[in-house]
Amino acid sequence: MPVPQHGPGRKHDRPIVLEPWQRVVVEQHPGDVLRGLFHSDGARVRNWATRVGDEVRRHDYPRWQFSNRSADIRDLCCWALDLAGVAWRHSQEWTISVSRRADVARLDALVGLKA
């Protein structure tokens, strides 16, 4: 079963498009897709902020980040996150972040420890 990431050239220089049957698999098993994406190009990190509202203090919290130069692969990740009910945002040009406590917990359950 060929997956769209396998092929000649750099992934971010060519289209990454799922076949219709592959889209059905992603719709039925978004957690499995997210596990593969985050295990390959993701990280669970401790983030921190020094301003919380109007108050200046240190605030630590866990966060998942997914980074890939391919817009198609980032779009696939965002779509799978939407299907799994996980809120996300673009934190940088090539990076998707999951930071809300409940969404981090949901992604923890789906992705598990990174191998």
Buried (B, 14 or more C-beta within 10 A) or exposed (E): EEEBBEEEEEBBEBEBEBEEEBEEBBEEBBBBBBBBBBEEBBEBEEBEEEEEEEEEEEEEEBBBBBBBEBEBBBEBBBBBBEBBEBBBEEBEEBBBBBBBEEBBEBBBEBBEEEE
